[in-house]
Every structure is written in structure tokens, then in C-alpha cells.
Amino acid sequence: MKILKTPQEAKLWLQAQGISIADFSRDHGLDQATTYQVLAGRKKGYRGKAHKAALALGIKSGIDA
């Protein structure tokens, strides 16, 4: 079972890896503004671009429970 990250943990992980949010977004084909919003907690990742960003960041599981 994969342990999910909080938005804050995902942001800290990116910083620890030396990866900018812009680079992460580009590398994963994500919208940069949406990725910032997911990491800030303004978007929850329920659907669309925010959902894809949350999955890539490890904030959300890809398996429906």
C-alpha cells in the first residue's frame, strides 16, 4: 500500500529533491498553475487537471476505494 503525501509533504519532497514546481509540471505534462494550486491546497484534485497533478505528486491514489 502506497502512503499518500499531504500537499505540504509533496512540496517539501520537491524541495529536498531540488526539483522546481515548474520543472516537475513540465516533466509530467501538467499545467503549472494548477500544480501550484494543488500544492497550496486551493484545489483538492477531484477532477481534471488538478486530479492529474494530485496523482503525479502522490497526494492522491489512482485507485478508487
Protein Blocks (a to p, Z undefined) as FASTA:
>chain_A
ZZdddfklmmmmmmmnopafklmmmmnopafklmmmmmnopagolggjllmmmmmnopac
fbdZZ
